């Protein structure tokens, strides 16, 4: 079976038919009672069964075999043996990516959720999380996201950051109501703020900026989140940004007047790191434009020695420049300089890239990506970082951009540097090259690398070609081929 797995193309119908008969026989044998109570007999039968299921998944064309394999694995989910439960969950992650077996996998959702709640082994619980992520689609997204959020509060610390990424991806990808998405994301930051990476809270900001229908609601719940006695710093960042842009949308409510918003945000100021303080100072400057009636309160804060003469150069510079800006600029100029943020341009998801970095092995095997057939719309994503300072003058009123050093003009993308392993399609292409003289051996969002080989009786010539898939010109490009072993001679 392992040898057959090395061949990705089995075009001969007769070979496929005979192979399907063998696999069907193995699945039938697995249903028969054990003829011996010896552990070795059981282990051998299970080993053959799991290899057969791997081959069925590898072929991914016989719907009946895929569904039968899924049902067989479902019987192992409540087995006494921890290893069998682990292997069943791992294999079902792969089955969930197939259009033929995705619905069959979803039938075991309750069993997987129970495993998440009651399983003692952390590795099995982690595979249960992977399977919930893989089986998620628009029909069950809210239930799965809620269960993952509940588990996150007690989850092992080693998997919390990965869970945060998965919850963030699923809640946006399958959000029918973006108010629900914002509720989930703020709850996520509240529960696991220490494990919320910058990409996650940046993404919340980008969604709010790009959707006019949720901006008022975002300002309301961000203001409410700040009222918690223990407010995580990432929550302060999100709330500070949103109130700086859209605080005026809730200013008529007597419970969230401009002065109340300012006082509430400033109560968190001295508890935050210098980076967050810089963002809050930018919010204060936004308030000068939105709420002229509290301008003198903000100027007093900017003049305070803790800011105006701060030991942190960035804080001192902002306090000085913002104070001067508020004193010399007319309301018209301020309104132009501090104009509301324009929508962000769409780009590759930074959350998906980050998730691939967390679990490169599972991603390369396609184990945790939700099936394409179950997805009605792709993830809508925007810039993979906050805009640079150089863009501030053009975008008028950017808040977080002031926290980022000026761009050096070169194109940088974490996607390129993080793709240390080939994608799923590339892994399959490598196997195809066993039967062909040319193929693509590596491909990501930025570059495509192909290979072409010509052989004679005693030698082989190999040619590599590189294709630029990005919208930017490559400069100072070079490649090195490292030969090892016998190739060195």
C-alpha positions as CSV (number, residue, x, y, z in Angstrom):
1,X,0.0,0.0,0.0
2,X,2.9,2.4,0.8
3,X,4.3,1.8,-2.7
4,X,1.0,2.6,-4.3
5,X,0.9,5.9,-2.4
6,X,4.0,7.1,-4.2
7,X,2.1,7.1,-7.5
8,X,-0.3,10.0,-7.8
9,X,-1.6,9.1,-11.2
10,X,-3.3,5.8,-11.8
11,X,-5.1,6.3,-15.1
12,X,-5.6,2.7,-16.1
13,X,-9.3,1.9,-15.3
14,X,-8.5,-1.8,-14.8
15,X,-5.8,-1.1,-12.3
16,X,-8.1,1.3,-10.4
17,X,-10.9,-1.2,-10.4
18,X,-8.7,-4.0,-9.0
19,X,-7.3,-1.5,-6.4
20,X,-10.8,-0.5,-5.4
21,X,-11.8,-4.2,-5.0
22,X,-8.8,-4.7,-2.7
23,X,-9.7,-1.7,-0.6
24,X,-13.3,-2.7,-0.4
25,X,-12.2,-6.1,0.9
26,X,-10.0,-4.6,3.5
27,X,-12.9,-2.4,4.8
28,X,-15.2,-5.5,4.9
29,X,-12.6,-7.5,6.8
30,X,-12.3,-4.7,9.3
31,X,-16.0,-5.2,10.2
32,X,-15.6,-8.9,11.0
33,X,-15.1,-10.0,14.6
34,X,-11.5,-10.6,15.7
35,X,-10.5,-14.3,15.3
36,X,-8.0,-13.9,18.0
37,X,-7.8,-11.9,21.3
38,X,-4.1,-11.4,20.9
39,X,-3.0,-7.8,20.8
40,X,-0.7,-8.4,17.9
41,X,-3.6,-9.6,15.8
42,X,-5.6,-6.5,16.5
43,X,-2.6,-4.2,15.9
44,X,-1.8,-5.8,12.6
45,X,-5.4,-5.5,11.4
46,X,-5.7,-1.9,12.4
47,X,-2.3,-1.1,10.8
48,X,-3.5,-2.5,7.4
49,X,-6.9,-0.7,7.8
50,X,-5.3,2.7,8.4
51,X,-2.9,2.3,5.5
52,X,-5.9,1.4,3.3
53,X,-7.8,4.5,4.5
54,X,-4.7,6.6,3.7
55,X,-4.7,5.2,0.2
56,X,-8.5,5.9,-0.2
57,X,-7.9,9.5,0.9
58,X,-4.9,9.8,-1.5
59,X,-6.9,8.6,-4.5
60,X,-9.9,10.9,-3.5
61,X,-12.2,9.8,-6.3
62,X,-14.4,6.9,-5.0
63,X,-17.1,8.5,-3.0
64,X,-18.4,5.2,-1.6
65,X,-15.0,4.2,-0.3
66,X,-14.4,7.6,1.2
67,X,-17.8,7.5,3.1
68,X,-17.2,3.9,4.2
69,X,-13.7,4.9,5.5
70,X,-15.2,7.8,7.4
71,X,-17.8,5.6,9.0
72,X,-15.1,3.1,9.9
73,X,-13.0,5.8,11.5
74,X,-16.1,7.1,13.4
75,X,-16.2,3.7,15.2
76,X,-12.7,4.4,16.6
77,X,-13.5,7.8,18.0
78,X,-14.8,6.2,21.2
79,X,-12.3,3.3,21.3
80,X,-10.6,2.6,24.6
81,X,-7.1,2.9,22.9
82,X,-5.8,6.4,22.9
83,X,-3.7,5.8,19.8
84,X,-6.7,4.6,17.8
85,X,-8.7,7.7,18.8
86,X,-5.8,9.9,17.8
87,X,-5.2,8.2,14.4
88,X,-9.0,8.3,13.7
89,X,-9.2,12.0,14.3
90,X,-6.1,12.6,12.2
91,X,-7.4,10.6,9.3
92,X,-10.8,12.3,9.5
93,X,-9.1,15.7,9.2
94,X,-8.0,14.6,5.8
95,X,-11.4,13.2,4.9
96,X,-13.0,16.5,5.8
97,X,-11.1,18.1,3.0
98,X,-12.8,15.9,0.3
99,X,-16.0,17.0,-1.3
100,X,-17.2,13.4,-1.3
101,X,-16.8,12.7,2.5
102,X,-17.1,16.1,4.1
103,X,-20.8,15.6,4.9
104,X,-20.1,12.2,6.3
105,X,-17.4,13.6,8.6
106,X,-19.9,16.3,9.9
107,X,-22.2,13.6,11.2
108,X,-19.6,12.9,13.9
109,X,-19.5,16.5,15.1
110,X,-21.1,15.8,18.5
111,X,-18.7,12.9,19.2
112,X,-15.7,15.2,18.4
113,X,-17.0,17.9,20.6
114,X,-17.4,15.4,23.4
115,X,-13.8,14.3,22.9
116,X,-12.8,17.9,23.1
117,X,-14.5,18.3,26.5
118,X,-13.7,14.9,28.1
119,X,-10.5,13.6,26.5
120,X,-7.6,13.4,29.0
121,X,-4.8,13.2,26.4
122,X,-3.9,16.8,25.2
123,X,-2.6,15.5,21.8
124,X,-6.0,13.9,21.2
125,X,-7.8,17.1,22.2
126,X,-5.6,19.0,19.8
127,X,-6.6,16.6,16.9
128,X,-10.2,17.2,17.9
129,X,-9.7,20.9,17.4
130,X,-8.1,20.3,14.0
131,X,-11.0,18.1,13.0
132,X,-13.6,20.7,14.1
133,X,-11.7,23.3,12.1
134,X,-11.6,21.0,9.0
135,X,-15.3,20.1,9.1
136,X,-16.5,23.6,9.7
137,X,-18.7,25.2,7.0
138,X,-21.4,27.8,6.9
139,X,-24.1,25.4,8.3
140,X,-22.2,24.6,11.5
141,X,-19.8,27.5,11.9
142,X,-21.5,29.2,14.9
143,X,-21.8,26.0,16.9
144,X,-18.2,25.0,16.3
145,X,-16.8,28.4,17.0
146,X,-18.7,28.6,20.2
147,X,-17.5,25.2,21.3
148,X,-13.9,26.1,20.5
149,X,-14.2,29.4,22.4
150,X,-15.6,27.5,25.4
151,X,-12.7,25.0,25.3
152,X,-10.2,27.8,24.8
153,X,-10.7,29.0,28.4
154,X,-9.2,25.7,29.8
155,X,-7.1,24.7,26.8
156,X,-3.4,23.7,27.1
157,X,-1.2,26.8,26.8
158,X,0.8,25.2,24.0
159,X,-2.1,25.2,21.6
160,X,-3.9,28.4,22.6
161,X,-2.3,30.7,20.0
162,X,-3.1,28.2,17.2
163,X,-6.7,27.9,18.5
164,X,-7.0,31.7,18.5
165,X,-6.0,31.8,14.8
166,X,-8.4,29.1,13.9
167,X,-11.3,30.8,15.7
168,X,-10.5,34.1,14.1
169,X,-10.3,32.6,10.6
170,X,-13.6,30.6,10.9
171,X,-15.6,33.4,12.5
172,X,-14.7,35.7,9.6
173,X,-14.9,33.2,6.8
174,X,-18.4,32.0,7.7
175,X,-19.8,35.2,9.3
176,X,-23.3,35.9,8.0
177,X,-23.7,38.7,10.5
178,X,-20.6,40.8,11.2
179,X,-21.9,41.9,14.5
180,X,-21.6,38.2,15.5
181,X,-18.1,38.3,14.2
182,X,-17.1,41.3,16.3
183,X,-18.7,39.7,19.4
184,X,-16.7,36.6,18.9
185,X,-13.4,38.5,18.3
186,X,-13.8,40.7,21.4
187,X,-14.6,37.7,23.5
188,X,-11.6,36.0,22.0
189,X,-9.3,38.8,23.0
190,X,-10.9,38.9,26.5
191,X,-10.4,35.1,27.0
192,X,-7.0,34.7,25.5
193,X,-5.5,38.2,25.1
194,X,-1.9,37.0,25.7
195,X,-2.2,34.6,22.7
196,X,-3.8,37.1,20.3
197,X,-1.1,38.0,17.8
198,X,-0.9,41.3,16.1
199,X,-2.3,39.8,12.9
200,X,-5.5,38.9,14.7
201,X,-6.3,42.3,16.2
202,X,-5.2,44.1,13.0
203,X,-7.7,42.0,11.2
204,X,-10.5,43.1,13.5
205,X,-9.6,46.8,12.7
206,X,-9.5,46.1,9.0
207,X,-13.0,44.5,9.0
208,X,-14.5,47.4,10.9
209,X,-12.9,50.0,8.6
210,X,-14.1,48.2,5.5
211,X,-17.7,47.6,6.7
212,X,-19.8,50.8,7.3
213,X,-22.7,48.7,8.6
214,X,-20.9,47.6,11.8
215,X,-18.9,50.7,12.7
216,X,-21.4,52.1,15.1
217,X,-21.9,48.7,16.7
218,X,-18.1,48.3,16.9
219,X,-17.7,51.6,18.7
220,X,-20.4,50.6,21.2
221,X,-19.0,47.2,22.1
222,X,-15.4,48.5,22.2
223,X,-16.5,51.2,24.7
224,X,-18.3,48.5,26.8
225,X,-15.2,46.3,26.7
226,X,-13.0,49.1,28.1
227,X,-15.3,49.3,31.1
228,X,-14.1,45.9,32.4
229,X,-11.9,46.2,35.5
230,X,-9.3,43.9,34.0
231,X,-8.9,44.9,30.3
232,X,-6.2,43.2,28.3
233,X,-3.8,45.5,26.4
234,X,-4.8,44.1,23.0
235,X,-8.4,45.1,23.9
236,X,-7.2,48.6,24.7
237,X,-5.5,48.7,21.3
238,X,-8.6,47.6,19.4
239,X,-10.9,49.9,21.4
240,X,-8.6,52.8,21.2
241,X,-8.4,52.6,17.4
242,X,-12.1,52.1,16.9
243,X,-13.1,55.0,19.3
244,X,-10.6,57.3,17.6
245,X,-12.3,56.6,14.2
246,X,-15.9,56.1,15.2
247,X,-16.4,57.4,18.7
248,X,-18.6,60.2,17.4
249,X,-21.2,57.5,16.4
250,X,-22.0,56.8,20.0
251,X,-21.2,60.3,21.5
252,X,-24.9,61.3,21.7
253,X,-25.6,58.5,24.2
254,X,-25.3,60.0,27.7
255,X,-23.5,56.9,28.8
256,X,-20.7,57.4,26.3
257,X,-20.2,61.2,25.9
258,X,-16.9,62.5,24.5
259,X,-15.5,63.2,27.9
260,X,-16.6,59.8,29.3
261,X,-14.9,58.1,26.3
262,X,-11.7,60.1,26.9
263,X,-11.6,59.5,30.6
264,X,-12.3,55.8,30.2
265,X,-9.5,55.4,27.7
266,X,-7.1,57.5,29.7
267,X,-7.7,55.3,32.8
268,X,-5.9,52.5,30.9
269,X,-3.1,54.7,29.5
270,X,-0.5,54.3,32.3
271,X,-1.1,50.5,32.5
272,X,0.0,50.0,28.9
273,X,3.3,49.5,27.2
274,X,5.0,52.4,25.3
275,X,3.8,51.0,21.9
276,X,0.2,51.0,23.1
277,X,0.5,54.5,24.6
278,X,1.6,55.8,21.2
279,X,-1.6,54.4,19.7
280,X,-3.7,56.0,22.5
281,X,-2.0,59.4,21.9
282,X,-3.0,59.1,18.3
283,X,-6.6,58.4,19.4
284,X,-6.4,61.6,21.6
285,X,-5.4,63.5,18.5
286,X,-8.4,62.0,16.7
287,X,-10.6,63.2,19.5
288,X,-9.4,66.7,19.0
289,X,-11.0,66.6,15.6
290,X,-14.1,64.6,16.5
291,X,-14.8,66.4,19.8
292,X,-13.5,70.0,19.9
293,X,-15.2,70.5,23.3
294,X,-12.7,68.3,25.1
295,X,-9.7,69.7,23.2
296,X,-8.2,71.5,26.3
297,X,-8.4,68.2,28.3
298,X,-6.3,66.5,25.7
299,X,-3.8,69.3,25.4
300,X,-3.3,69.2,29.2
301,X,-2.4,65.5,28.9
302,X,0.0,66.1,26.0
303,X,1.7,68.8,28.0
304,X,2.2,66.6,31.0
305,X,5.8,65.8,31.8
306,X,5.1,62.0,31.5
307,X,4.5,62.6,27.8
308,X,6.1,65.9,26.8
309,X,9.4,64.9,28.5
310,X,9.0,61.1,28.4
311,X,12.1,59.0,28.4
312,X,10.5,57.1,25.4
313,X,11.5,59.1,22.3
314,X,8.4,58.0,20.3
315,X,6.0,59.1,23.1
316,X,7.8,62.4,23.5
317,X,7.8,63.1,19.8
318,X,4.1,62.4,19.4
319,X,3.1,64.5,22.4
320,X,5.2,67.4,21.1
321,X,3.9,67.2,17.5
322,X,0.3,66.5,18.4
323,X,0.2,69.4,20.9
324,X,1.6,71.8,18.3
325,X,-0.8,70.4,15.6
326,X,-3.8,71.0,17.9
327,X,-2.6,74.6,18.7
328,X,-1.7,75.9,15.2
329,X,-4.1,74.1,12.8
330,X,-7.5,75.4,12.0
331,X,-10.5,73.1,12.3
332,X,-10.6,72.7,8.6
333,X,-7.0,71.6,8.4
334,X,-7.4,69.2,11.3
335,X,-10.5,67.7,9.6
336,X,-8.4,67.1,6.5
337,X,-5.3,65.7,8.2
338,X,-7.4,63.5,10.6
339,X,-10.0,62.3,8.1
340,X,-11.6,59.0,8.7
341,X,-9.6,56.0,7.4
342,X,-10.4,54.8,3.9
343,X,-11.1,51.1,3.2
344,X,-8.1,48.8,3.2
345,X,-7.1,47.1,-0.1
346,X,-7.6,43.4,-0.3
347,X,-4.6,41.1,0.0
348,X,-3.6,37.6,1.1
349,X,-4.8,36.7,4.6
350,X,-2.1,37.2,7.3
351,X,-4.0,34.9,9.5
352,X,-3.8,31.9,7.1
353,X,0.0,32.6,6.7
354,X,0.4,32.6,10.5
355,X,-1.5,29.4,10.9
356,X,0.7,27.7,8.3
357,X,3.7,28.8,10.3
358,X,2.2,27.2,13.5
359,X,1.5,23.8,11.9
360,X,3.5,23.5,8.7
361,X,3.3,19.7,8.7
362,X,-0.5,19.5,9.0
363,X,-0.9,22.2,6.4
364,X,1.4,20.5,3.9
365,X,-0.7,17.4,4.1
366,X,-3.9,19.4,3.8
367,X,-5.2,18.1,7.2
368,X,-6.6,21.3,8.6
369,X,-7.8,23.3,5.7
370,X,-11.6,23.3,5.4
371,X,-12.9,21.7,2.3
372,X,-13.3,23.9,-0.8
373,X,-16.6,22.3,-1.6
374,X,-18.1,23.5,1.7
375,X,-17.0,27.0,1.2
376,X,-19.4,29.3,-0.6
377,X,-17.1,32.4,-0.4
378,X,-13.4,32.8,0.1
379,X,-12.0,34.6,3.1
380,X,-12.0,38.3,2.4
381,X,-8.7,39.7,3.6
382,X,-6.9,43.0,3.4
383,X,-3.5,44.4,4.0
384,X,-1.1,42.0,5.9
385,X,0.1,44.8,8.2
386,X,-0.9,48.2,9.2
387,X,0.0,50.8,6.6
388,X,3.4,52.5,6.8
389,X,4.1,56.0,8.0
390,X,4.9,57.1,4.4
391,X,1.2,56.5,3.5
392,X,-0.2,58.8,6.2
393,X,-0.3,62.0,4.2
394,X,-2.1,60.2,1.4
395,X,-4.6,58.4,3.6
396,X,-5.4,61.3,5.9
397,X,-5.9,60.3,9.5
398,X,-4.4,56.9,9.8
399,X,-4.1,55.9,13.4
400,X,-2.0,52.8,13.7
401,X,0.3,53.8,10.9
402,X,2.1,56.2,13.3
403,X,3.2,53.2,15.3
404,X,5.2,51.7,12.4
405,X,8.6,52.8,11.1
406,X,8.7,54.3,7.7
407,X,8.8,51.9,4.8
408,X,12.1,51.5,3.0
409,X,10.4,51.2,-0.3
410,X,11.2,47.5,-0.8
411,X,8.5,44.9,-1.0
412,X,8.4,42.6,2.0
413,X,5.9,39.9,2.6
414,X,5.9,37.4,5.4
415,X,4.3,34.9,3.1
416,X,7.6,34.5,1.1
417,X,9.8,34.0,4.1
418,X,7.4,31.7,5.9
419,X,6.8,29.3,3.1
420,X,9.6,27.0,4.1
421,X,7.5,23.9,3.2
422,X,5.8,23.4,-0.2
423,X,2.0,23.6,-0.3
424,X,-0.2,20.5,-0.7
425,X,-0.3,20.9,-4.5
426,X,3.5,21.0,-4.6
427,X,3.8,17.8,-2.6
428,X,1.6,16.1,-5.1
429,X,3.6,17.6,-8.0
430,X,6.8,16.2,-6.5
431,X,5.3,12.7,-6.7
432,X,4.1,13.4,-10.3
433,X,7.7,14.2,-11.2
434,X,8.5,10.5,-10.6
435,X,6.6,9.8,-13.8
436,X,7.4,12.9,-15.8
437,X,10.4,14.8,-17.1
438,X,9.1,18.2,-16.1
439,X,6.9,19.7,-13.4
440,X,6.4,22.4,-10.8
441,X,8.4,21.6,-7.6
442,X,7.5,24.7,-5.5
443,X,4.8,27.3,-5.7
444,X,3.4,30.0,-3.3
445,X,1.8,33.4,-3.7
446,X,5.0,35.0,-4.9
447,X,7.1,32.6,-6.9
448,X,6.9,29.4,-9.0
449,X,9.8,27.1,-9.4
450,X,9.8,24.4,-12.1
451,X,12.2,21.7,-13.2
452,X,12.9,20.0,-16.5
453,X,15.1,17.0,-16.9
454,X,16.7,15.3,-19.9
455,X,18.4,11.9,-19.5
456,X,20.8,9.9,-21.5
457,X,22.3,6.5,-20.7
458,X,25.0,7.9,-18.5
459,X,23.9,11.4,-17.6
460,X,21.0,13.7,-16.8
461,X,20.7,17.4,-17.4
462,X,18.4,19.4,-15.0
463,X,17.1,22.8,-15.8
464,X,15.3,25.0,-13.1
465,X,13.1,27.9,-14.1
466,X,11.7,30.7,-11.8
467,X,8.4,32.5,-12.4
468,X,7.5,35.8,-10.6
469,X,3.8,35.7,-9.6
470,X,3.8,38.9,-7.6
471,X,3.0,42.4,-8.8
472,X,6.5,43.6,-8.0
473,X,9.8,43.3,-9.8
474,X,12.4,41.0,-8.4
475,X,15.8,42.6,-7.8
476,X,19.2,41.1,-6.9
477,X,17.7,37.7,-7.4
478,X,20.1,34.7,-7.0
479,X,19.7,31.0,-6.4
480,X,22.1,28.4,-5.0
481,X,22.0,24.6,-5.5
482,X,23.6,22.6,-2.7
483,X,24.7,19.1,-3.7
484,X,25.2,16.4,-1.1
485,X,26.5,12.9,-1.1
486,X,27.4,11.4,-4.5
487,X,26.2,14.5,-6.4
488,X,29.2,16.5,-5.1
489,X,31.5,14.5,-7.4
